[in-house]
Amino acid sequence: AWYQRRVRGSFQREDQKKFLEQHTGYSDPLIVKLKEELRRLEELKLQNLERFIKLTRAEIERYWDLMFYSEEDKRLFTPYFSDSVGENMLSEHEKKLECLLQEYNNYENLYMTIRSR
């Protein structure tokens, strides 16, 4: 989850810096450019949200496999199977991943012992 926040933040900072270097002042054409940039950033945000959700889902799946989750247990996390995209959806996935990481770290020796048999 932390790597996603860093990547999302770096996109935003790079875009902001570039835009501000190219546009200064308070003119009507600048207001039009600001509105265009806002639309572009909203679209980029949606594109990246989907990407980050997919990345987080892949990590969730990896930990489910490492911890021998059954299909029934996996289905209990219904957001994983949702097609919706948004900040809340990403947040739910990040929280689930954090819980899985904590669970895995707490019982890592047990999982490794089971895998070695």
C-alpha positions as CSV (number, residue, x, y, z in Angstrom):
1,A,0.0,0.0,0.0
2,W,2.8,2.4,0.8
3,Y,4.4,2.0,-2.6
4,Q,1.1,2.9,-4.3
5,R,0.8,6.1,-2.3
6,R,4.3,7.0,-3.3
7,V,3.7,6.3,-7.0
8,R,0.4,8.2,-6.9
9,G,2.0,11.1,-5.2
10,S,5.0,11.3,-7.6
11,F,2.6,11.4,-10.6
12,Q,0.8,14.3,-9.0
13,R,3.9,16.3,-8.0
14,E,5.5,15.8,-11.5
15,D,2.4,16.9,-13.3
16,Q,1.9,19.9,-11.0
17,K,5.4,21.1,-11.4
18,K,5.4,20.8,-15.1
19,F,2.1,22.6,-15.5
20,L,3.0,25.5,-13.2
21,E,6.3,26.0,-15.0
22,Q,4.4,26.4,-18.3
23,H,1.5,28.5,-17.0
24,T,1.8,31.7,-14.9
25,G,-0.5,34.6,-14.3
26,Y,-4.3,35.1,-14.0
27,S,-5.5,35.5,-17.5
28,D,-8.7,34.1,-19.1
29,P,-6.7,31.8,-21.4
30,L,-5.0,30.5,-18.2
31,I,-8.3,29.7,-16.6
32,V,-9.3,27.7,-19.7
33,K,-6.0,25.8,-19.5
34,L,-6.6,25.2,-15.8
35,K,-10.0,23.7,-16.6
36,E,-8.5,21.5,-19.3
37,E,-5.8,20.4,-17.0
38,L,-8.3,19.5,-14.3
39,R,-10.2,17.3,-16.7
40,R,-7.0,15.6,-17.8
41,L,-5.9,15.0,-14.3
42,E,-9.4,13.6,-13.3
43,E,-9.1,11.2,-16.3
44,L,-5.5,10.2,-15.3
45,K,-6.7,9.7,-11.7
46,L,-9.4,7.3,-12.8
47,Q,-6.9,5.4,-15.0
48,N,-4.4,5.1,-12.2
49,L,-7.0,4.1,-9.7
50,E,-7.9,1.1,-11.8
51,R,-4.2,0.2,-12.2
52,F,-3.6,0.5,-8.4
53,I,-6.6,-1.5,-7.6
54,K,-5.4,-4.2,-10.0
55,L,-1.9,-4.2,-8.5
56,T,-3.4,-4.4,-5.0
57,R,-5.6,-7.3,-6.0
58,A,-2.6,-9.2,-7.4
59,E,-0.9,-8.8,-4.0
60,I,-4.1,-9.9,-2.2
61,E,-4.2,-12.9,-4.4
62,R,-0.6,-13.7,-3.6
63,Y,-1.1,-13.6,0.1
64,W,-4.3,-15.6,-0.1
65,D,-2.3,-18.3,-1.9
66,L,0.6,-18.1,0.6
67,M,-1.9,-18.5,3.5
68,F,-4.0,-21.2,1.8
69,Y,-7.2,-19.3,1.7
70,S,-10.2,-21.3,0.3
71,E,-12.4,-19.9,-2.5
72,E,-15.1,-19.5,0.1
73,D,-12.8,-17.4,2.3
74,K,-11.8,-15.3,-0.7
75,R,-15.4,-14.6,-1.6
76,L,-16.0,-13.0,1.8
77,F,-14.0,-10.0,0.6
78,T,-16.6,-8.8,-1.9
79,P,-14.8,-5.7,-3.1
80,Y,-12.3,-7.9,-4.8
81,F,-15.0,-9.1,-7.2
82,S,-16.4,-5.7,-7.9
83,D,-16.0,-3.8,-11.2
84,S,-16.3,-0.4,-9.6
85,V,-13.3,1.9,-9.5
86,G,-12.8,4.7,-7.0
87,E,-10.8,6.0,-4.0
88,N,-13.1,4.0,-1.6
89,M,-12.5,0.8,-3.6
90,L,-8.8,1.3,-3.5
91,S,-8.9,2.1,0.2
92,E,-10.8,-1.1,0.9
93,H,-8.2,-3.1,-1.0
94,E,-5.3,-1.4,0.7
95,K,-6.9,-2.2,4.1
96,K,-7.4,-5.8,3.2
97,L,-3.8,-6.1,2.0
98,E,-2.5,-4.6,5.2
99,C,-4.6,-7.1,7.3
100,L,-3.3,-10.0,5.2
101,L,0.3,-8.8,5.6
102,Q,-0.1,-8.5,9.3
103,E,-1.7,-12.0,9.5
104,Y,1.1,-13.5,7.3
105,N,3.8,-11.9,9.4
106,N,2.2,-13.1,12.6
107,Y,2.1,-16.7,11.4
108,E,4.9,-16.8,8.8
109,N,6.7,-19.7,10.5
110,L,3.5,-21.8,10.5
111,Y,2.9,-21.1,6.8
112,M,6.4,-22.0,5.9
113,T,6.3,-25.2,7.9
114,I,3.0,-26.3,6.1
115,R,4.5,-25.4,2.7
116,S,7.7,-27.4,3.3
117,R,5.7,-30.7,3.9
